Amino acid sequence: MLVTAISRARSRLIIVGDFEWIAQSISPESVLGRVYSHLLEHGYQIPLTEVRDSPTQSRLHAVR
């Protein structure tokens, strides 16, 4: 399912997950491992506390 979401994403993709678990539990050669590596290099992380505690307008601005 994740691979389908990634392949169909045009300009933005938001992934919610436990990245610590992914790092400890998957093989770097697996599809998820390669996606994880790509996200670490090219993506950026918005801490859950920032998303949860900030006003809607701030969240929208942070994701754009």
Backbone torsions as a table, in degrees:
resi	resn	phi	psi	omega
1	MET	NA	-41.8	179.5
2	LEU	-63.3	-41.4	180.0
3	VAL	-62.5	-39.4	176.9
4	THR	-63.2	-43.9	178.7
5	ALA	-61.7	-42.1	-179.8
6	ILE	-66.3	-44.1	-177.0
7	SER	-68.9	-24.0	-179.2
8	ARG	-96.8	-10.3	179.6
9	ALA	-67.3	132.1	-178.6
10	ARG	-95.2	-51.6	-176.9
11	SER	-128.0	-23.1	-178.2
12	ARG	-143.6	146.4	175.4
13	LEU	-142.2	125.8	178.7
14	ILE	-109.9	124.7	179.7
15	ILE	-119.1	127.9	176.2
16	VAL	-110.9	123.6	-178.8
17	GLY	-172.5	177.4	179.5
18	ASP	-97.0	92.7	-175.1
19	PHE	-68.9	-28.5	175.5
20	GLU	-64.7	-42.1	178.3
21	TRP	-64.0	-43.9	179.8
22	ILE	-58.5	-47.7	-178.1
23	ALA	-60.1	-35.4	-176.9
24	GLN	-86.8	-20.7	-166.8
25	SER	-111.5	-10.3	-174.4
26	ILE	-117.9	160.0	175.8
27	SER	-81.5	134.7	178.0
28	PRO	-60.8	-21.7	179.9
29	GLU	-85.0	-11.9	-179.9
30	SER	-72.2	166.2	177.8
31	VAL	-59.0	-47.0	179.8
32	LEU	-63.8	-36.3	177.5
33	GLY	-63.7	-40.7	178.1
34	ARG	-69.8	-38.0	175.8
35	VAL	-62.9	-45.0	179.0
36	TYR	-58.2	-47.2	178.8
37	SER	-60.8	-42.2	179.0
38	HIS	-62.9	-43.4	179.4
39	LEU	-63.0	-39.1	178.6
40	LEU	-63.5	-36.9	-178.4
41	GLU	-79.6	-38.5	-169.1
42	HIS	-115.8	-16.6	-177.3
43	GLY	-95.9	-180.0	172.0
44	TYR	-138.8	154.6	-172.6
45	GLN	-107.9	135.3	173.5
46	ILE	-109.4	115.0	-179.0
47	PRO	-58.5	141.5	-179.0
48	LEU	-56.1	-37.9	-179.7
49	THR	-62.4	-35.6	178.1
50	GLU	-67.8	-41.4	179.7
51	VAL	-67.9	-42.5	-176.3
52	ARG	-71.5	-39.1	-170.8
53	ASP	-96.0	-10.3	-175.4
54	SER	-95.2	156.3	176.5
55	PRO	-63.1	156.6	-177.7
56	THR	-54.7	-44.5	-177.6
57	GLN	-59.6	-41.0	178.7
58	SER	-64.5	-39.4	179.3
59	ARG	-63.6	-44.4	-179.2
60	LEU	-63.1	-39.7	179.7
61	HIS	-66.0	-40.4	-177.3
62	ALA	-65.6	-30.8	-175.9
63	VAL	-85.7	-23.4	-177.6
64	ARG	-67.2	NA	NA
